[in-house]
Amino acid sequence: MQPAIEVQNLHKSFGELKAVDGASFNVPQGEIYSLLGPNGAGKTTTISMLSTLLRPDSGDALVMGHSIRKDPMGVKSVLGVVPQDIALYEDLSARENLTFWGKMYGLRGAALKQRVDEVLEIIGLTDRQKGRVSKFSGGMKRRVNIGVALLHKPKVIYMDEPTVGIDPQSRRSILDSVIALKNAGMTVLYTTHYMEEAQELSDQITIMDHGKLIASGTHDELVKIVGQMDRIRLTINAEGARVVTAWKSTPGVKQVTAEDGTLNLLVDDSNQVLPRLFDAATTSGVRITSVDIQLPNLEAVFLHLTGRALRD
């Protein structure tokens, strides 16, 4: 079966900034594929090119067989896009917004009414359909935003950071909606900087940073990059350089990086290594003020590959 999305060596620069630097990946039909990376990694620029809003400097991509360069209208016919920014008319109700955008997709009459009813059910806003969007919470607005992208029954949907800045309940609702879309046979390309979202949702994950795709695979395949290493994040009461050298030579420590007053370590076994770290800190005249231990996960993979923490 042909992949739903075939990305072929995409490049996009803005002046001296290489926003996307040679992106290539395939998304099988009916899967959730996540681009995971911090803000500025190039995720939104990639989505913008794949939705034909930005023309790549070089490279191409096929969406259900349609080239983003040669057949942008064909791409749009099979594609729904949920942008990072809310794109709604705040003075209209949820139903009125969906009706307006449905007409933009060419829906009319009974078919339009039926599809709006279906989408309201999908996004869980049937009971609030007459409410003015300006009175909605951020999470409810994002659900209407998702509904707009579903009106024309696309085969592929892009969701660019759809849970940023919303409450936990709305976030849970959106994640459940993404899973439901996959179960209905839709292909989802999902961008996020939340490790736990990528872990829960994705069939495949690509880690992206500074415009480059640096690792791809299933969650389990990516975690194997760091083996069974634990991650320890520590804050101290002094300049990190005083203790970094000692910690780098501590048995069981594989990597030490310093960032904004926080020290991030990858270690073989945190239970064995942590007492040694305290001993080395005491010898160096440094006091550890907080400790956070995480078992092997995607954030540890990102730290291992980039030398810095995955954060907003």
WOVENWO-V220851 format. One record per backbone hydrogen bond with DSSP energy under -0.5 kcal/mol. CO is the residue of the C=O (numbers start at 1). NH is the residue of the N-H. E is the energy in kcal/mol with one decimal. If there is no record, write none. Layout:
co->(CO:CO)
nh->(NH:NH)
e->(E:E)
//
This chain:
co->(4:5:6:6:7:7:8:10:10:11:11:12:12:14:16:17:17:20:20:23:25:26:27:27:28:31:31:32:32:33:34:34:35:36:38:41:42:43:44:45:46:47:48:48:49:54:58:60:61:62:62:63:66:67:71:72:73:74:75:76:78:78:80:81:82:88:89:90:92:93:94:95:96:97:98:99:100:101:102:103:108:108:109:110:111:112:113:114:115:116:117:118:119:120:120:121:125:126:128:129:131:132:133:137:138:139:140:141:142:143:144:145:146:147:147:148:150:155:156:157:158:159:159:161:163:167:168:169:170:171:172:173:174:175:176:177:178:179:180:181:182:187:188:188:189:190:191:192:193:194:194:195:196:197:198:204:205:206:207:207:209:211:212:212:215:217:218:219:220:222:223:224:226:230:231:232:232:233:234:235:235:239:240:240:241:243:244:245:247:250:252:252:255:257:259:261:262:262:263:264:265:265:266:266:267:269:269:270:272:273:273:274:275:276:277:278:279:280:281:282:287:290:292:294:297:298:299:300:301:302:303:309)
nh->(64:27:8:62:9:25:60:22:23:57:58:19:20:17:18:14:19:12:22:10:7:28:4:5:31:33:188:203:204:190:36:206:192:208:41:211:46:47:48:49:50:51:53:54:52:56:11:8:68:6:64:66:63:71:75:76:77:78:78:79:155:156:158:83:160:90:92:134:133:97:98:99:100:101:102:103:104:105:107:106:111:112:113:114:115:116:117:118:119:120:121:122:123:125:126:124:128:129:131:95:94:135:136:141:142:143:144:145:146:147:148:149:150:150:151:151:153:187:80:189:82:161:191:164:166:171:172:173:174:175:176:177:178:179:180:181:182:183:184:186:185:157:33:190:159:35:161:37:195:197:198:199:200:201:202:34:217:36:214:215:212:21:209:214:207:205:222:223:224:225:226:227:229:267:294:234:265:292:263:289:290:242:243:244:245:247:248:249:250:253:254:268:266:264:262:236:259:264:234:257:232:267:254:255:230:272:273:274:276:276:277:278:279:280:281:282:283:284:286:285:237:235:233:231:301:302:303:304:305:306:307:311)
e->(-3.1:-2.7:-0.5:-2.3:-0.6:-0.9:-1.8:-1.6:-2.1:-2.5:-1.1:-1.0:-2.1:-1.9:-0.5:-2.6:-1.2:-2.5:-0.5:-2.6:-3.2:-0.5:-1.9:-1.5:-1.3:-0.6:-2.4:-2.7:-1.5:-2.9:-0.6:-2.8:-2.2:-2.9:-1.7:-2.8:-2.0:-2.4:-2.7:-2.0:-2.4:-1.4:-2.1:-1.6:-1.5:-0.5:-2.0:-3.0:-2.4:-2.5:-0.6:-1.8:-2.7:-2.2:-1.8:-2.4:-1.6:-0.7:-1.2:-0.7:-1.1:-2.1:-2.7:-0.7:-2.5:-0.8:-1.5:-2.1:-2.5:-2.6:-2.4:-2.7:-2.6:-2.4:-2.3:-2.0:-1.6:-1.3:-2.4:-1.4:-0.9:-1.3:-2.2:-2.6:-2.1:-2.6:-2.3:-2.2:-2.6:-2.5:-1.7:-2.1:-2.5:-2.4:-0.6:-0.7:-0.7:-1.1:-1.6:-2.7:-1.3:-1.8:-1.9:-2.3:-1.9:-1.6:-2.0:-2.4:-2.1:-2.1:-2.1:-1.3:-0.8:-0.8:-0.7:-0.9:-1.9:-2.0:-2.2:-2.5:-3.0:-0.9:-2.7:-1.2:-1.1:-2.4:-2.4:-1.9:-2.3:-2.5:-2.3:-1.9:-2.2:-2.0:-2.1:-2.2:-1.9:-2.3:-1.3:-2.3:-2.2:-2.6:-2.9:-0.6:-2.8:-2.7:-1.4:-1.8:-0.8:-0.5:-1.8:-2.4:-2.2:-2.7:-1.8:-2.4:-1.9:-2.8:-2.5:-1.0:-2.0:-3.3:-2.4:-0.7:-2.9:-2.9:-2.4:-2.4:-1.4:-1.7:-1.3:-1.1:-2.2:-2.7:-3.1:-0.5:-2.8:-2.3:-3.0:-2.6:-1.4:-1.5:-1.7:-1.9:-0.7:-2.4:-2.5:-1.1:-1.4:-2.1:-0.5:-2.4:-1.9:-3.2:-1.9:-0.6:-3.0:-0.5:-2.8:-2.5:-2.7:-0.5:-3.0:-1.4:-2.7:-0.7:-2.5:-2.4:-0.6:-0.5:-1.9:-2.0:-2.1:-2.4:-2.5:-2.4:-2.2:-1.6:-3.2:-1.4:-1.9:-1.7:-3.1:-3.2:-1.6:-2.5:-2.5:-2.5:-2.4:-2.5:-2.4:-0.7)
//
